[in-house]
């Protein structure tokens, strides 16, 4: 999973399992690319939360 932070400033991405447990967290500085390695995750449903200074986004991630 990749993301470009050039338009968002500093970004924090977290991966959370369906029980609310933090699985992965990564911060990226403005102007850089972020790569979240989810290859080690077990099959199932997760939520990816992306936070910027003034925005927040949550997306569902299904690993099969």
C-alpha positions in Angstrom: 0.0 0.0 0.0 1.5 3.3 -1.0 0.7 7.0 -0.4 2.2 10.3 -1.5 2.2 12.9 1.2 3.2 15.9 -1.0 -0.2 17.6 -0.7 -1.0 16.8 2.9 1.9 17.8 5.1 2.9 15.3 7.7 0.8 12.1 7.7 0.3 9.3 10.2 -1.1 6.0 9.0 -2.2 3.3 11.4 -3.5 -0.2 10.7 -6.0 -1.5 13.3 -7.6 -5.0 13.5 -11.3 -5.5 14.0 -10.9 -5.7 17.8 -9.3 -2.3 17.9 -5.7 -3.4 18.4 -3.0 -1.3 16.8 -1.1 -3.5 14.4 1.1 -1.0 12.5 1.8 2.8 12.7 3.9 4.8 10.4 4.6 8.6 10.0 5.7 10.3 6.8 7.0 13.8 6.3 5.6 16.1 3.7 6.9 15.4 0.2 7.8 11.8 0.8 6.2 8.5 -0.2 4.9 6.1 2.4 4.8 2.3 1.9 2.9 0.2 4.4 4.1 -3.4 4.3 1.0 -5.5 5.0 2.4 -8.7 3.7 2.9 -10.1 7.2 -0.7 -9.6 8.2 -3.0 -12.6 8.6 -6.1 -13.0 6.5 -8.9 -10.9 7.8 -10.4 -7.4 7.9 -8.4 -4.3 9.1 -8.9 -0.6 9.1 -6.3 1.9 7.8 -6.6 5.3 9.4 -4.7 8.2 7.8 -4.4 11.4 9.8 -3.1 14.7 8.6 -3.0 18.1 10.3 -6.7 18.8 9.6 -8.1 15.7 8.0 -8.7 12.0 8.9 -9.7 9.1 6.6 -10.6 5.5 7.4 -10.6 2.8 4.8 -11.3 -0.9 5.1 -8.5 -3.3 4.2 -9.3 -7.0 3.5 -6.4 -9.4 3.4 -7.1 -12.7 1.7 
